[in-house]
Amino acid sequence: MKIKNIKTELKFIALKTPFITALRRVDTIEFVRVTVECDNGFIGIGEAPATKAITNEDVYDIMNSVWKIEEFLIEQSLAESLYILHANCEIGSSAKASLDMAIVSLQAQTKKQKLFEYLGAKETIELKTDITISYKKPHEMIESSRLALSNGMDILKIKVADDIKHAIEVTKSISSLFPDATLIIDANQAWNVEDSLNYIEAMKDVKIELIEQPVIAQDIQGLKEITQKSHIAILADEAVFSLLDAKKVIESKSADMINIKLMKCGGLTKAVEILEYAREMNVKCMLGSMLEGPYSINAALHLAMAYPDVIAYIDLDSPLLYKEVSNELDFKFDGSEIQYI
């Protein structure tokens, strides 16, 4: 079976409310859908969103990357295509991810398996995601938290920015008002070491599950200092794109956990490599996402079912943020609970 054709399509999904972090604001998800067709009629679909602030790719960069490499993939077998894709270092990680997930889904089809089976899961399991609380004024974030909890969400991922006083106020308020909620604090690289330690000290009597990427991705030494001094678990996100990055962070003990995202690492193939390494090192992971379309969320959720022993947290809440429910999902979202359908 060989690849016959590759098609790209620009897609949009409106959000219920703006998604706001220390890095960006998004009102509508923009993503590229990549369709890979084989000579036997099998079709694989992958997607990649515009995340310029993180992967340095907008939708036009992604499309250009796919167009750039497609001539090398046409008439190749699936295995050869994956080799070519990941040996090519000239295209962005999101573009790679879109092609990779499409090709891996085709490999599963050739074996007459569901994607989760192909990735190693013996059966479906119920999954649980957090829900993002966007960075806004404190009273607005409190109201967003109340609404999320009333809709069956019990893991809140609180987005904060460089204003440490705001971060402390919001965290303490949400923790006090909603004591049964699990809180994940995501600084998106907005702090320095001093701010991080001040925040952590202020949280000594507040129950927080973990703090995600407090300092800029390049400051591994700062991340390590925070991890060593923190009573709260520290998660590396933007500091870990590749397996090499994961090894650097884990072996130096610069964070307690790492966040794996298909768009950062280049797709399912590379995510599996990182997950296998994390399993070997007995390090727990978050399986995260950008603001993504339904097919890329599907791929991540199939992967999550194959690694429940390694993936301690799932941050795949994009479908909960869509203005309208998608009919392209393989999964049903009911509050925090996610079930394969």
C-alpha positions as YAML, in Angstrom:
chain: A
units: angstrom
residues:
- id: 1
  name: MET
  ca: [0.00, 0.00, 0.00]
- id: 2
  name: LYS
  ca: [1.41, 3.36, -1.04]
- id: 3
  name: ILE
  ca: [0.41, 6.98, -0.56]
- id: 4
  name: LYS
  ca: [-1.46, 8.27, -3.59]
- id: 5
  name: ASN
  ca: [-2.53, 11.79, -2.63]
- id: 6
  name: ILE
  ca: [-2.21, 14.37, 0.18]
- id: 7
  name: LYS
  ca: [-4.74, 17.17, 0.58]
- id: 8
  name: THR
  ca: [-4.75, 20.17, 2.95]
- id: 9
  name: GLU
  ca: [-7.78, 22.15, 4.06]
- id: 10
  name: LEU
  ca: [-8.05, 25.21, 6.30]
- id: 11
  name: LYS
  ca: [-10.69, 24.78, 9.02]
- id: 12
  name: PHE
  ca: [-12.18, 26.99, 11.74]
- id: 13
  name: ILE
  ca: [-14.06, 26.28, 14.98]
- id: 14
  name: ALA
  ca: [-15.61, 29.08, 17.03]
- id: 15
  name: LEU
  ca: [-15.14, 29.01, 20.81]
- id: 16
  name: LYS
  ca: [-17.82, 29.63, 23.44]
- id: 17
  name: THR
  ca: [-15.67, 32.31, 25.08]
- id: 18
  name: PRO
  ca: [-12.18, 33.70, 24.37]
- id: 19
  name: PHE
  ca: [-9.27, 31.47, 25.43]
- id: 20
  name: ILE
  ca: [-6.71, 33.68, 27.19]
- id: 21
  name: THR
  ca: [-3.28, 32.77, 28.57]
- id: 22
  name: ALA
  ca: [-0.05, 34.62, 29.33]
- id: 23
  name: LEU
  ca: [0.98, 33.93, 25.71]
- id: 24
  name: ARG
  ca: [-2.11, 34.48, 23.57]
- id: 25
  name: ARG
  ca: [-5.82, 35.09, 23.11]
- id: 26
  name: VAL
  ca: [-7.93, 32.91, 20.80]
- id: 27
  name: ASP
  ca: [-11.56, 33.47, 19.79]
- id: 28
  name: THR
  ca: [-11.68, 30.95, 16.93]
- id: 29
  name: ILE
  ca: [-9.53, 27.86, 16.47]
- id: 30
  name: GLU
  ca: [-7.70, 27.86, 13.13]
- id: 31
  name: PHE
  ca: [-6.25, 24.57, 12.01]
- id: 32
  name: VAL
  ca: [-5.09, 22.66, 8.97]
- id: 33
  name: ARG
  ca: [-6.71, 19.32, 8.20]
- id: 34
  name: VAL
  ca: [-4.48, 16.95, 6.25]
- id: 35
  name: THR
  ca: [-6.01, 14.02, 4.36]
- id: 36
  name: VAL
  ca: [-3.70, 11.23, 3.20]
- id: 37
  name: GLU
  ca: [-5.15, 8.81, 0.63]
- id: 38
  name: CYS
  ca: [-3.61, 5.47, -0.29]
- id: 39
  name: ASP
  ca: [-3.81, 3.55, -3.54]
- id: 40
  name: ASN
  ca: [-6.20, 1.00, -1.98]
- id: 41
  name: GLY
  ca: [-8.69, 3.72, -1.04]
- id: 42
  name: PHE
  ca: [-7.82, 3.94, 2.67]
- id: 43
  name: ILE
  ca: [-7.88, 7.50, 4.06]
- id: 44
  name: GLY
  ca: [-6.07, 8.89, 7.10]
- id: 45
  name: ILE
  ca: [-6.77, 12.30, 8.60]
- id: 46
  name: GLY
  ca: [-4.54, 14.50, 10.73]
- id: 47
  name: GLU
  ca: [-4.76, 18.06, 11.98]
- id: 48
  name: ALA
  ca: [-2.54, 20.85, 13.23]
- id: 49
  name: PRO
  ca: [-3.67, 24.14, 14.79]
- id: 50
  name: ALA
  ca: [-2.05, 27.56, 14.48]
- id: 51
  name: THR
  ca: [0.11, 28.01, 17.59]
- id: 52
  name: LYS
  ca: [2.64, 30.63, 16.54]
- id: 53
  name: ALA
  ca: [3.43, 31.57, 20.14]
- id: 54
  name: ILE
  ca: [4.45, 28.01, 20.98]
- id: 55
  name: THR
  ca: [5.55, 26.06, 17.88]
- id: 56
  name: ASN
  ca: [6.25, 29.13, 15.72]
- id: 57
  name: GLU
  ca: [3.78, 27.93, 13.06]
- id: 58
  name: ASP
  ca: [0.67, 29.61, 11.76]
- id: 59
  name: VAL
  ca: [-1.74, 27.81, 9.45]
- id: 60
  name: TYR
  ca: [0.13, 29.01, 6.35]
- id: 61
  name: ASP
  ca: [3.45, 27.73, 7.72]
- id: 62
  name: ILE
  ca: [1.80, 24.37, 8.32]
- id: 63
  name: MET
  ca: [0.29, 24.17, 4.84]
- id: 64
  name: ASN
  ca: [3.54, 25.24, 3.22]
- id: 65
  name: SER
  ca: [5.41, 22.58, 5.19]
- id: 66
  name: VAL
  ca: [3.00, 19.86, 4.07]
- id: 67
  name: TRP
  ca: [3.26, 21.01, 0.45]
- id: 68
  name: LYS
  ca: [7.04, 21.08, 0.78]
- id: 69
  name: ILE
  ca: [7.35, 17.46, 1.87]
- id: 70
  name: GLU
  ca: [4.42, 15.80, 0.11]
- id: 71
  name: GLU
  ca: [6.33, 15.15, -3.10]
- id: 72
  name: PHE
  ca: [8.73, 12.96, -1.08]
- id: 73
  name: LEU
  ca: [5.87, 10.97, 0.45]
- id: 74
  name: ILE
  ca: [3.79, 10.25, -2.66]
- id: 75
  name: GLU
  ca: [4.30, 6.68, -3.93]
- id: 76
  name: GLN
  ca: [6.02, 5.68, -0.69]
- id: 77
  name: SER
  ca: [4.85, 2.97, 1.70]
- id: 78
  name: LEU
  ca: [3.52, 4.03, 5.09]
- id: 79
  name: ALA
  ca: [6.67, 2.91, 6.92]
- id: 80
  name: GLU
  ca: [8.91, 4.68, 4.41]
- id: 81
  name: SER
  ca: [6.77, 7.82, 4.67]
- id: 82
  name: LEU
  ca: [7.13, 7.96, 8.45]
- id: 83
  name: TYR
  ca: [10.88, 7.54, 8.13]
- id: 84
  name: ILE
  ca: [11.11, 10.35, 5.58]
- id: 85
  name: LEU
  ca: [8.82, 12.58, 7.64]
- id: 86
  name: HIS
  ca: [10.83, 12.32, 10.84]
- id: 87
  name: ALA
  ca: [14.22, 12.37, 9.14]
- id: 88
  name: ASN
  ca: [13.28, 15.75, 7.64]
- id: 89
  name: CYS
  ca: [14.18, 18.47, 10.12]
- id: 90
  name: GLU
  ca: [13.14, 21.38, 7.94]
- id: 91
  name: ILE
  ca: [9.42, 21.48, 8.75]
- id: 92
  name: GLY
  ca: [7.70, 22.44, 11.98]
- id: 93
  name: SER
  ca: [6.56, 20.03, 14.65]
- id: 94
  name: SER
  ca: [2.84, 20.71, 14.14]
- id: 95
  name: ALA
  ca: [3.04, 20.05, 10.41]
- id: 96
  name: LYS
  ca: [4.86, 16.80, 11.17]
- id: 97
  name: ALA
  ca: [2.20, 15.89, 13.72]
- id: 98
  name: SER
  ca: [-0.64, 16.31, 11.22]
- id: 99
  name: LEU
  ca: [1.01, 14.01, 8.70]
- id: 100
  name: ASP
  ca: [2.18, 11.55, 11.33]
- id: 101
  name: MET
  ca: [-1.26, 11.02, 12.87]
- id: 102
  name: ALA
  ca: [-2.79, 10.53, 9.42]
- id: 103
  name: ILE
  ca: [-0.17, 7.94, 8.45]
- id: 104
  name: VAL
  ca: [-0.33, 6.12, 11.81]
- id: 105
  name: SER
  ca: [-4.12, 5.92, 11.51]
- id: 106
  name: LEU
  ca: [-3.61, 4.32, 8.08]
- id: 107
  name: GLN
  ca: [-1.24, 1.78, 9.62]
- id: 108
  name: ALA
  ca: [-3.95, 0.87, 12.13]
- id: 109
  name: GLN
  ca: [-6.44, 0.47, 9.29]
- id: 110
  name: THR
  ca: [-4.15, -1.91, 7.43]
- id: 111
  name: LYS
  ca: [-4.16, -4.16, 10.50]
- id: 112
  name: LYS
  ca: [-7.95, -3.78, 10.84]
- id: 113
  name: GLN
  ca: [-7.48, -2.25, 14.28]
- id: 114
  name: LYS
  ca: [-8.87, 0.79, 16.03]
- id: 115
  name: LEU
  ca: [-6.18, 3.37, 16.65]
- id: 116
  name: PHE
  ca: [-6.10, 2.70, 20.40]
- id: 117
  name: GLU
  ca: [-5.58, -1.02, 19.70]
- id: 118
  name: TYR
  ca: [-2.77, -0.30, 17.28]
- id: 119
  name: LEU
  ca: [-1.11, 1.89, 19.92]
- id: 120
  name: GLY
  ca: [-1.23, -0.93, 22.46]
- id: 121
  name: ALA
  ca: [-4.47, -0.62, 24.42]
- id: 122
  name: LYS
  ca: [-6.23, -3.93, 24.97]
- id: 123
  name: GLU
  ca: [-9.59, -2.33, 25.75]
- id: 124
  name: THR
  ca: [-11.26, 1.05, 26.01]
- id: 125
  name: ILE
  ca: [-11.09, 2.85, 29.34]
- id: 126
  name: GLU
  ca: [-12.85, 5.90, 30.71]
- id: 127
  name: LEU
  ca: [-10.65, 8.99, 30.64]
- id: 128
  name: LYS
  ca: [-10.84, 12.26, 32.55]
- id: 129
  name: THR
  ca: [-9.76, 15.71, 31.39]
- id: 130
  name: ASP
  ca: [-9.24, 19.02, 33.10]
- id: 131
  name: ILE
  ca: [-10.99, 22.20, 31.93]
- id: 132
  name: THR
  ca: [-9.12, 25.45, 31.25]
- id: 133
  name: ILE
  ca: [-10.02, 28.59, 33.17]
- id: 134
  name: SER
  ca: [-8.74, 31.44, 31.01]
- id: 135
  name: TYR
  ca: [-6.74, 34.35, 32.40]
- id: 136
  name: LYS
  ca: [-9.13, 37.19, 33.20]
- id: 137
  name: LYS
  ca: [-10.06, 39.43, 36.10]
- id: 138
  name: PRO
  ca: [-10.31, 37.49, 39.37]
- id: 139
  name: HIS
  ca: [-14.10, 37.70, 39.67]
- id: 140
  name: GLU
  ca: [-14.48, 36.48, 36.07]
- id: 141
  name: MET
  ca: [-12.19, 33.51, 36.71]
- id: 142
  name: ILE
  ca: [-14.13, 32.64, 39.85]
- id: 143
  name: GLU
  ca: [-17.38, 32.69, 37.89]
- id: 144
  name: SER
  ca: [-15.83, 30.55, 35.11]
- id: 145
  name: SER
  ca: [-14.72, 28.05, 37.78]
- id: 146
  name: ARG
  ca: [-18.18, 27.96, 39.34]
- id: 147
  name: LEU
  ca: [-19.76, 27.35, 35.95]
- id: 148
  name: ALA
  ca: [-17.27, 24.58, 35.08]
- id: 149
  name: LEU
  ca: [-17.91, 22.80, 38.37]
- id: 150
  name: SER
  ca: [-21.66, 23.07, 37.92]
- id: 151
  name: ASN
  ca: [-21.20, 21.37, 34.52]
- id: 152
  name: GLY
  ca: [-19.48, 18.35, 36.01]
- id: 153
  name: MET
  ca: [-15.84, 19.43, 35.74]
- id: 154
  name: ASP
  ca: [-13.74, 18.89, 38.84]
- id: 155
  name: ILE
  ca: [-10.17, 19.46, 37.57]
- id: 156
  name: LEU
  ca: [-9.53, 23.14, 36.89]
- id: 157
  name: LYS
  ca: [-6.48, 24.30, 34.94]
- id: 158
  name: ILE
  ca: [-6.05, 27.90, 36.04]
- id: 159
  name: LYS
  ca: [-4.24, 30.16, 33.58]
- id: 160
  name: VAL
  ca: [-2.21, 32.91, 35.24]
- id: 161
  name: ALA
  ca: [0.21, 35.53, 33.93]
- id: 162
  name: ASP
  ca: [3.11, 37.67, 35.16]
- id: 163
  name: ASP
  ca: [1.10, 39.47, 37.86]
- id: 164
  name: ILE
  ca: [1.96, 37.34, 40.91]
- id: 165
  name: LYS
  ca: [-0.48, 39.20, 43.17]
- id: 166
  name: HIS
  ca: [-3.27, 38.38, 40.72]
- id: 167
  name: ALA
  ca: [-2.15, 34.73, 40.59]
- id: 168
  name: ILE
  ca: [-2.10, 34.44, 44.38]
- id: 169
  name: GLU
  ca: [-5.49, 36.12, 44.76]
- id: 170
  name: VAL
  ca: [-7.15, 33.98, 42.10]
- id: 171
  name: THR
  ca: [-5.69, 30.72, 43.38]
- id: 172
  name: LYS
  ca: [-6.59, 31.38, 47.01]
- id: 173
  name: SER
  ca: [-10.10, 32.53, 46.10]
- id: 174
  name: ILE
  ca: [-10.88, 29.54, 43.87]
- id: 175
  name: SER
  ca: [-9.38, 27.11, 46.38]
- id: 176
  name: SER
  ca: [-11.39, 28.61, 49.24]
- id: 177
  name: LEU
  ca: [-14.68, 28.83, 47.36]
- id: 178
  name: PHE
  ca: [-14.39, 25.41, 45.69]
- id: 179
  name: PRO
  ca: [-12.43, 23.17, 48.11]
- id: 180
  name: ASP
  ca: [-13.36, 19.94, 46.30]
- id: 181
  name: ALA
  ca: [-11.86, 21.07, 42.99]
- id: 182
  name: THR
  ca: [-8.45, 19.81, 41.85]
- id: 183
  name: LEU
  ca: [-6.31, 22.79, 40.85]
- id: 184
  name: ILE
  ca: [-3.56, 22.88, 38.23]
- id: 185
  name: ILE
  ca: [-1.80, 26.24, 37.88]
- id: 186
  name: ASP
  ca: [-0.38, 27.08, 34.46]
- id: 187
  name: ALA
  ca: [1.94, 30.09, 34.25]
- id: 188
  name: ASN
  ca: [2.87, 29.54, 30.59]
- id: 189
  name: GLN
  ca: [6.47, 30.75, 31.19]
- id: 190
  name: ALA
  ca: [5.28, 34.07, 32.68]
- id: 191
  name: TRP
  ca: [7.33, 34.06, 35.92]
- id: 192
  name: ASN
  ca: [10.97, 34.19, 36.95]
- id: 193
  name: VAL
  ca: [12.50, 32.10, 39.72]
- id: 194
  name: GLU
  ca: [11.89, 34.71, 42.44]
- id: 195
  name: ASP
  ca: [8.23, 35.18, 41.49]
- id: 196
  name: SER
  ca: [7.74, 31.41, 41.33]
- id: 197
  name: LEU
  ca: [9.17, 30.85, 44.80]
- id: 198
  name: ASN
  ca: [7.14, 33.75, 46.20]
- id: 199
  name: TYR
  ca: [3.99, 32.24, 44.74]
- id: 200
  name: ILE
  ca: [4.85, 28.78, 46.08]
- id: 201
  name: GLU
  ca: [5.51, 30.21, 49.55]
- id: 202
  name: ALA
  ca: [2.12, 31.95, 49.47]
- id: 203
  name: MET
  ca: [0.51, 28.59, 48.63]
- id: 204
  name: LYS
  ca: [1.86, 26.68, 51.67]
- id: 205
  name: ASP
  ca: [-1.67, 26.27, 53.07]
- id: 206
  name: VAL
  ca: [-3.43, 25.90, 49.70]
- id: 207
  name: LYS
  ca: [-3.99, 22.53, 48.04]
- id: 208
  name: ILE
  ca: [-2.58, 22.62, 44.49]
- id: 209
  name: GLU
  ca: [-1.99, 19.54, 42.35]
- id: 210
  name: LEU
  ca: [0.86, 20.98, 40.28]
- id: 211
  name: ILE
  ca: [2.37, 24.11, 38.73]
- id: 212
  name: GLU
  ca: [3.02, 24.05, 35.00]
- id: 213
  name: GLN
  ca: [6.02, 25.72, 33.31]
- id: 214
  name: PRO
  ca: [6.57, 28.68, 35.66]
- id: 215
  name: VAL
  ca: [9.66, 30.03, 33.84]
- id: 216
  name: ILE
  ca: [10.70, 30.43, 30.21]
- id: 217
  name: ALA
  ca: [11.42, 27.19, 28.39]
- id: 218
  name: GLN
  ca: [15.14, 27.89, 28.03]
- id: 219
  name: ASP
  ca: [15.69, 28.39, 31.78]
- id: 220
  name: ILE
  ca: [16.21, 24.74, 32.73]
- id: 221
  name: GLN
  ca: [18.44, 25.70, 35.66]
- id: 222
  name: GLY
  ca: [15.75, 28.03, 37.01]
- id: 223
  name: LEU
  ca: [13.14, 25.31, 36.56]
- id: 224
  name: LYS
  ca: [15.38, 22.91, 38.48]
- id: 225
  name: GLU
  ca: [15.85, 25.36, 41.35]
- id: 226
  name: ILE
  ca: [12.09, 25.84, 41.63]
- id: 227
  name: THR
  ca: [11.49, 22.08, 41.54]
- id: 228
  name: GLN
  ca: [14.05, 21.44, 44.28]
- id: 229
  name: LYS
  ca: [12.53, 24.10, 46.56]
- id: 230
  name: SER
  ca: [8.85, 23.51, 45.86]
- id: 231
  name: HIS
  ca: [6.43, 21.46, 47.97]
- id: 232
  name: ILE
  ca: [4.12, 21.50, 44.92]
- id: 233
  name: ALA
  ca: [4.88, 19.24, 41.93]
- id: 234
  name: ILE
  ca: [6.39, 21.10, 38.95]
- id: 235
  name: LEU
  ca: [5.47, 20.16, 35.37]
- id: 236
  name: ALA
  ca: [7.66, 21.04, 32.36]
- id: 237
  name: ASP
  ca: [5.66, 21.95, 29.26]
- id: 238
  name: GLU
  ca: [7.25, 24.30, 26.73]
- id: 239
  name: ALA
  ca: [10.67, 23.07, 27.92]
- id: 240
  name: VAL
  ca: [9.90, 19.64, 26.45]
- id: 241
  name: PHE
  ca: [9.28, 19.27, 22.73]
- id: 242
  name: SER
  ca: [11.38, 16.23, 21.82]
- id: 243
  name: LEU
  ca: [12.62, 13.01, 23.40]
- id: 244
  name: LEU
  ca: [16.00, 14.74, 23.79]
- id: 245
  name: ASP
  ca: [14.32, 17.55, 25.73]
- id: 246
  name: ALA
  ca: [12.50, 15.03, 27.91]
- id: 247
  name: LYS
  ca: [15.76, 13.25, 28.72]
- id: 248
  name: LYS
  ca: [17.44, 16.56, 29.55]
- id: 249
  name: VAL
  ca: [14.70, 17.61, 31.97]
- id: 250
  name: ILE
  ca: [14.14, 14.21, 33.56]
- id: 251
  name: GLU
  ca: [17.77, 13.17, 33.95]
- id: 252
  name: SER
  ca: [18.70, 16.55, 35.47]
- id: 253
  name: LYS
  ca: [15.65, 16.34, 37.76]
- id: 254
  name: SER
  ca: [14.60, 19.79, 36.58]
- id: 255
  name: ALA
  ca: [10.88, 18.97, 36.88]
- id: 256
  name: ASP
  ca: [8.74, 16.32, 38.54]
- id: 257
  name: MET
  ca: [6.66, 15.63, 35.42]
- id: 258
  name: ILE
  ca: [6.52, 16.52, 31.74]
- id: 259
  name: ASN
  ca: [3.70, 17.57, 29.42]
- id: 260
  name: ILE
  ca: [3.61, 15.71, 26.10]
- id: 261
  name: LYS
  ca: [1.72, 17.31, 23.22]
- id: 262
  name: LEU
  ca: [1.46, 15.87, 19.73]
- id: 263
  name: MET
  ca: [1.98, 19.33, 18.24]
- id: 264
  name: LYS
  ca: [5.23, 19.83, 20.13]
- id: 265
  name: CYS
  ca: [6.84, 16.45, 19.56]
- id: 266
  name: GLY
  ca: [5.73, 15.83, 15.98]
- id: 267
  name: GLY
  ca: [2.90, 13.34, 16.30]
- id: 268
  name: LEU
  ca: [1.96, 9.94, 17.68]
- id: 269
  name: THR
  ca: [5.21, 8.24, 16.64]
- id: 270
  name: LYS
  ca: [7.36, 10.62, 18.67]
- id: 271
  name: ALA
  ca: [4.89, 10.83, 21.57]
- id: 272
  name: VAL
  ca: [5.14, 7.05, 21.95]
- id: 273
  name: GLU
  ca: [8.95, 7.32, 22.14]
- id: 274
  name: ILE
  ca: [8.69, 9.87, 24.95]
- id: 275
  name: LEU
  ca: [6.03, 7.88, 26.80]
- id: 276
  name: GLU
  ca: [8.11, 4.71, 26.62]
- id: 277
  name: TYR
  ca: [11.09, 6.61, 28.02]
- id: 278
  name: ALA
  ca: [8.97, 8.14, 30.80]
- id: 279
  name: ARG
  ca: [7.68, 4.66, 31.66]
- id: 280
  name: GLU
  ca: [11.25, 3.38, 31.86]
- id: 281
  name: MET
  ca: [12.23, 6.29, 34.13]
- id: 282
  name: ASN
  ca: [9.06, 5.96, 36.25]
- id: 283
  name: VAL
  ca: [8.09, 9.56, 35.52]
- id: 284
  name: LYS
  ca: [4.43, 10.53, 35.22]
- id: 285
  name: CYS
  ca: [3.22, 12.71, 32.36]
- id: 286
  name: MET
  ca: [0.43, 15.01, 31.33]
- id: 287
  name: LEU
  ca: [-0.95, 14.43, 27.86]
- id: 288
  name: GLY
  ca: [-1.80, 17.92, 26.73]
- id: 289
  name: SER
  ca: [-2.95, 19.79, 23.66]
- id: 290
  name: MET
  ca: [-3.13, 23.16, 22.04]
- id: 291
  name: LEU
  ca: [-6.54, 24.42, 20.97]
- id: 292
  name: GLU
  ca: [-7.14, 21.67, 18.44]
- id: 293
  name: GLY
  ca: [-9.67, 20.23, 16.04]
- id: 294
  name: PRO
  ca: [-11.55, 16.96, 16.60]
- id: 295
  name: TYR
  ca: [-9.25, 14.59, 14.70]
- id: 296
  name: SER
  ca: [-6.10, 15.61, 16.56]
- id: 297
  name: ILE
  ca: [-7.99, 15.37, 19.86]
- id: 298
  name: ASN
  ca: [-9.18, 11.91, 18.80]
- id: 299
  name: ALA
  ca: [-5.59, 10.83, 18.15]
- id: 300
  name: ALA
  ca: [-4.42, 12.03, 21.57]
- id: 301
  name: LEU
  ca: [-7.30, 10.31, 23.37]
- id: 302
  name: HIS
  ca: [-6.62, 7.02, 21.59]
- id: 303
  name: LEU
  ca: [-3.01, 7.38, 22.75]
- id: 304
  name: ALA
  ca: [-4.13, 8.11, 26.33]
- id: 305
  name: MET
  ca: [-5.97, 4.79, 26.46]
- id: 306
  name: ALA
  ca: [-2.72, 2.97, 25.62]
- id: 307
  name: TYR
  ca: [-0.64, 4.55, 28.41]
- id: 308
  name: PRO
  ca: [-2.80, 4.89, 31.55]
- id: 309
  name: ASP
  ca: [0.14, 3.85, 33.75]
- id: 310
  name: VAL
  ca: [2.26, 6.77, 32.52]
- id: 311
  name: ILE
  ca: [-0.29, 9.52, 31.83]
- id: 312
  name: ALA
  ca: [-1.43, 10.92, 35.18]
- id: 313
  name: TYR
  ca: [-3.20, 13.99, 33.81]
- id: 314
  name: ILE
  ca: [-5.11, 14.65, 30.60]
- id: 315
  name: ASP
  ca: [-5.49, 18.18, 29.25]
- id: 316
  name: LEU
  ca: [-7.61, 17.53, 26.17]
- id: 317
  name: ASP
  ca: [-10.52, 19.87, 26.79]
- id: 318
  name: SER
  ca: [-10.71, 21.60, 23.40]
- id: 319
  name: PRO
  ca: [-14.08, 20.00, 22.51]
- id: 320
  name: LEU
  ca: [-15.56, 21.38, 25.72]
- id: 321
  name: LEU
  ca: [-14.58, 24.87, 24.55]
- id: 322
  name: TYR
  ca: [-16.14, 24.58, 21.08]
- id: 323
  name: LYS
  ca: [-19.19, 26.76, 20.56]
- id: 324
  name: GLU
  ca: [-20.99, 23.81, 18.96]
- id: 325
  name: VAL
  ca: [-20.58, 20.09, 19.67]
- id: 326
  name: SER
  ca: [-18.48, 18.32, 17.01]
- id: 327
  name: ASN
  ca: [-19.85, 15.20, 15.31]
- id: 328
  name: GLU
  ca: [-16.33, 14.16, 14.24]
- id: 329
  name: LEU
  ca: [-15.18, 13.01, 17.66]
- id: 330
  name: ASP
  ca: [-14.66, 9.35, 18.52]
- id: 331
  name: PHE
  ca: [-15.42, 10.22, 22.13]
- id: 332
  name: LYS
  ca: [-18.26, 11.56, 24.24]
- id: 333
  name: PHE
  ca: [-17.48, 14.32, 26.74]
- id: 334
  name: ASP
  ca: [-19.65, 14.36, 29.87]
- id: 335
  name: GLY
  ca: [-18.26, 16.86, 32.34]
- id: 336
  name: SER
  ca: [-14.72, 15.70, 33.10]
- id: 337
  name: GLU
  ca: [-15.48, 12.17, 31.94]
- id: 338
  name: ILE
  ca: [-14.59, 11.01, 28.43]
- id: 339
  name: GLN
  ca: [-15.87, 7.76, 26.91]
- id: 340
  name: TYR
  ca: [-15.11, 6.09, 23.60]
- id: 341
  name: ILE
  ca: [-18.20, 5.77, 21.40]
...
